[in-house]
């Protein structure tokens, strides 16, 4: 199979579009041609094919099976019990569909996956390559990623994006429910709607226990609320001067589980070094403990990144 063009029908940049994505490519004199591919030397549209919801099940001249998305936003439904030789998918618009195809066995380790119908829904070719780096990576672990950021920085959305193409994800919500808090419930529901329905959710502060037993993908959101609960359990709020020492055994246990996990795990934490100095002793104790936890987990992570205004800066 050969992919000869990857863009949506209007190309990338799209004629007449003034968005930043198209403008940047136009300024560089770069243009990506509309989607075109051959299977066994034959244009895919000329091969034997069956239309399926969201796309086409294509058979090449030598029996190759290729699943092709019909266009931007399409999620082609695989034939039952078929493992495809290739899948040409709208990964920009629906990376979670790759996770679904993996979960039902339609896409396996030997399947070639390519992003097609690419357009200005992604900021730049470099951003697309960054995303493909974690979507096309084998979905297993161990692999640890720590994402840091301030409030409303986009760090949770980035964490979900990184695991979107995994077949199974355990979402560990450490904040739990807050009875009578409608605003918090609305935030939780917004996060839930953003995640694929097949993801499993566990509301627990036993993050170490999850990491010790998990073998698939795990998203932990977030470490700040986990630490607050750990400080409650340790009685650390009552003795701010001794808070870090009191909570240290729980931090040690989490770091050990993080180091020893077999999972592909992404954890979200608050970056505390850029905010104002807390005006209470307990607030300063929490800041110190979370800063220590962030440093220790980053030291045990294959990847760490800082998210600011939805942009991601990878940390060396």
Secondary structure, 3 states (H helix, E strand, C coil): CEEEECECCCCECCCCCCCHHHHHHHHHCCCECECEEEECCEEHHHCEEEEECCEEEEECCCCCEEEEECCCCCCCCCCCCCCCCEEEECCCCCHHHHHHHHHCCCCCCCCEEEECCECCCCCCHHHHHHHHHHHCCCCCCCEEEEEEECCCCCHHHHHHHHCCCCCCEEEEECCCCCCCCHHHHHHHHHHHHHCCCCCEEEECCCHHHHHHHCCCEEEEECHHHHHHHHHHHHCHHHCHHHHHHHHHHHHHHHHHHHHHCCCEEEEEEECCCCCCCCCCHHHHHHHHHHHHHHHHHHHCCCEEEEEECCEEEEEC
